[in-house]
């Protein structure tokens, strides 16, 4: 779910920043200009949500890869303990 409050806050901040940069801070409110910033804020929020969902979708695949690598190490003749420790840490970081 998108955070509408944060989207609106971002649009207002961008609108005010542009007005200050242009030196028109005391000019009347421009609905058209604010609408453009609001549309851009929505677009950015949707893109961020899509990127976050792609990362979350990739996590189970990476967990399976790590578990396979760990199993291969443990069933082998020699274990590289540094690599084993790094893989265990990554697995713990992914929450598995």
LOZA-117453 format. One record per residue (C-alpha): residue number from 1; chain; z, y, x. Coordinates in steps of 0.5 Angstrom, whole numbers, plus 500, padded with zeros to 3 digits. Layout:
{atom NUM; "A"; {Z; Y; X}};
...
This chain:
{atom 1; "A"; {500; 500; 500}};
{atom 2; "A"; {498; 507; 503}};
{atom 3; "A"; {504; 512; 503}};
{atom 4; "A"; {501; 518; 499}};
{atom 5; "A"; {507; 522; 501}};
{atom 6; "A"; {505; 521; 509}};
{atom 7; "A"; {497; 522; 507}};
{atom 8; "A"; {499; 529; 503}};
{atom 9; "A"; {503; 531; 509}};
{atom 10; "A"; {498; 530; 514}};
{atom 11; "A"; {493; 534; 510}};
{atom 12; "A"; {497; 540; 509}};
{atom 13; "A"; {499; 540; 517}};
{atom 14; "A"; {491; 539; 518}};
{atom 15; "A"; {490; 545; 513}};
{atom 16; "A"; {495; 550; 516}};
{atom 17; "A"; {493; 548; 523}};
{atom 18; "A"; {486; 550; 522}};
{atom 19; "A"; {488; 556; 518}};
{atom 20; "A"; {492; 558; 524}};
{atom 21; "A"; {487; 557; 529}};
{atom 22; "A"; {482; 561; 525}};
{atom 23; "A"; {487; 567; 525}};
{atom 24; "A"; {486; 566; 517}};
{atom 25; "A"; {494; 564; 516}};
{atom 26; "A"; {495; 570; 511}};
{atom 27; "A"; {488; 569; 507}};
{atom 28; "A"; {489; 566; 500}};
{atom 29; "A"; {489; 558; 499}};
{atom 30; "A"; {482; 555; 499}};
{atom 31; "A"; {482; 549; 495}};
{atom 32; "A"; {475; 547; 498}};
{atom 33; "A"; {478; 547; 505}};
{atom 34; "A"; {484; 543; 503}};
{atom 35; "A"; {480; 538; 499}};
{atom 36; "A"; {476; 536; 505}};
{atom 37; "A"; {482; 535; 509}};
{atom 38; "A"; {485; 531; 504}};
{atom 39; "A"; {479; 527; 504}};
{atom 40; "A"; {479; 526; 511}};
{atom 41; "A"; {487; 524; 511}};
{atom 42; "A"; {485; 519; 506}};
{atom 43; "A"; {480; 516; 510}};
{atom 44; "A"; {484; 516; 516}};
{atom 45; "A"; {490; 512; 512}};
{atom 46; "A"; {485; 507; 509}};
{atom 47; "A"; {482; 506; 516}};
{atom 48; "A"; {489; 505; 519}};
{atom 49; "A"; {491; 500; 514}};
{atom 50; "A"; {484; 496; 515}};
{atom 51; "A"; {486; 496; 523}};
{atom 52; "A"; {493; 493; 521}};
{atom 53; "A"; {491; 488; 516}};
{atom 54; "A"; {486; 485; 522}};
{atom 55; "A"; {492; 485; 527}};
{atom 56; "A"; {496; 481; 522}};
{atom 57; "A"; {490; 476; 520}};
{atom 58; "A"; {489; 475; 528}};
{atom 59; "A"; {497; 473; 529}};
{atom 60; "A"; {497; 466; 526}};
{atom 61; "A"; {491; 464; 530}};
{atom 62; "A"; {494; 467; 537}};
{atom 63; "A"; {500; 463; 535}};
{atom 64; "A"; {496; 457; 534}};
{atom 65; "A"; {493; 458; 541}};
{atom 66; "A"; {500; 459; 545}};
{atom 67; "A"; {503; 453; 542}};
{atom 68; "A"; {497; 449; 544}};
{atom 69; "A"; {497; 452; 551}};
{atom 70; "A"; {505; 450; 551}};
{atom 71; "A"; {504; 443; 549}};
{atom 72; "A"; {498; 442; 554}};
{atom 73; "A"; {503; 445; 560}};
{atom 74; "A"; {509; 441; 558}};
{atom 75; "A"; {504; 434; 557}};
{atom 76; "A"; {501; 436; 564}};
{atom 77; "A"; {504; 433; 571}};
{atom 78; "A"; {506; 440; 573}};
{atom 79; "A"; {508; 446; 569}};
{atom 80; "A"; {507; 453; 572}};
{atom 81; "A"; {514; 456; 569}};
{atom 82; "A"; {512; 463; 570}};
{atom 83; "A"; {506; 462; 565}};
{atom 84; "A"; {510; 458; 561}};
{atom 85; "A"; {515; 464; 560}};
{atom 86; "A"; {510; 469; 559}};
{atom 87; "A"; {507; 465; 553}};
{atom 88; "A"; {514; 464; 550}};
{atom 89; "A"; {515; 471; 551}};
{atom 90; "A"; {509; 473; 547}};
{atom 91; "A"; {510; 467; 542}};
{atom 92; "A"; {517; 470; 541}};
{atom 93; "A"; {514; 477; 540}};
{atom 94; "A"; {509; 475; 535}};
{atom 95; "A"; {515; 473; 531}};
{atom 96; "A"; {514; 465; 531}};
